[in-house]
Amino acid sequence: NIRDAREEQLNGSGLFRLWDQERGVERVVDFGSREARGRFAEYTRQRDEQLKSLFSRHGVDCVDIDTQSDYIKPLSLFFRSRAKRL
């Protein structure tokens, strides 16, 4: 799961053009609105829950990767822990 801290720090940020890759839909959202930020935060929370649930149902492991950090450490830890399970 790729996480970007900028998606969680939208306080009064103004207008953003968002592209929903899965649906092929583009929307402009005013994150200057507290209501819009709340809806977006709820949407991302639900999306994360749905992904984790889907992965769990199908026995797929999930690794959280932060776009602002080095991805090598979380991946290394994941592969080491996975190797111990085998």
Wavefront OBJ file of the C-alpha trace (Angstrom):
o trace
v 0.000 0.000 0.000
v 1.580 3.277 -1.115
v 1.000 6.129 1.313
v 1.641 9.795 0.627
v 1.633 12.117 3.652
v 0.523 14.965 1.394
v -2.868 13.240 1.067
v -3.294 13.501 4.829
v -2.122 17.130 5.172
v -4.635 19.040 3.055
v -5.484 21.793 5.539
v -6.886 24.692 3.539
v -4.898 23.725 0.461
v -7.359 25.012 -2.155
v -8.324 23.434 -5.471
v -6.904 20.086 -6.580
v -7.507 18.096 -9.711
v -7.877 14.418 -8.773
v -7.742 11.529 -11.214
v -9.403 8.244 -10.216
v -7.373 5.692 -12.163
v -9.769 2.796 -11.546
v -12.862 4.660 -12.720
v -11.233 6.891 -15.315
v -12.826 9.971 -13.759
v -11.304 13.370 -13.092
v -12.691 15.736 -10.454
v -11.721 19.114 -9.066
v -12.035 19.261 -5.283
v -11.743 22.334 -3.059
v -9.724 21.190 -0.063
v -10.154 24.658 1.405
v -13.482 23.236 2.607
v -13.324 21.336 5.913
v -16.215 19.176 4.701
v -14.349 18.169 1.525
v -11.214 17.304 3.539
v -13.338 15.174 5.875
v -14.978 13.324 2.978
v -11.587 12.706 1.364
v -10.095 11.443 4.655
v -13.058 9.076 5.109
v -12.754 7.878 1.506
v -9.047 7.093 1.897
v -9.666 5.348 5.238
v -12.386 3.162 3.688
v -10.205 2.456 0.639
v -7.355 1.289 2.879
v -9.710 -0.932 4.893
v -11.192 -2.450 1.731
v -7.753 -3.184 0.290
v -6.518 -4.798 3.505
v -9.711 -6.862 3.739
v -9.417 -7.968 0.108
v -5.757 -8.899 0.545
v -6.512 -10.792 3.751
v -9.387 -12.772 2.176
v -7.101 -13.910 -0.618
v -4.017 -14.536 1.520
v -2.044 -11.671 -0.019
v 0.524 -9.887 2.119
v 0.524 -6.105 2.283
v 3.455 -3.749 2.820
v 2.921 -0.069 3.594
v 5.343 2.162 1.702
v 5.608 5.906 2.383
v 6.450 8.048 -0.660
v 8.509 10.408 1.522
v 10.750 7.643 2.914
v 13.167 5.032 1.650
v 11.242 1.964 0.470
v 14.176 -0.444 0.911
v 13.803 -0.865 4.693
v 10.080 -1.804 4.782
v 10.529 -4.169 1.834
v 13.605 -5.795 3.407
v 11.757 -6.286 6.699
v 8.783 -7.734 4.855
v 10.867 -10.246 2.882
v 12.839 -11.287 5.969
v 9.661 -11.907 7.987
v 8.107 -13.745 5.073
v 11.184 -15.978 4.695
v 10.877 -16.954 8.375
v 7.291 -18.124 7.778
v 8.337 -20.488 4.992
l 1 2 3 4 5 6 7 8 9 10 11 12 13 14 15 16 17 18 19 20 21 22 23 24 25 26 27 28 29 30 31 32 33 34 35 36 37 38 39 40 41 42 43 44 45 46 47 48 49 50 51 52 53 54 55 56 57 58 59 60 61 62 63 64 65 66 67 68 69 70 71 72 73 74 75 76 77 78 79 80 81 82 83 84 85 86
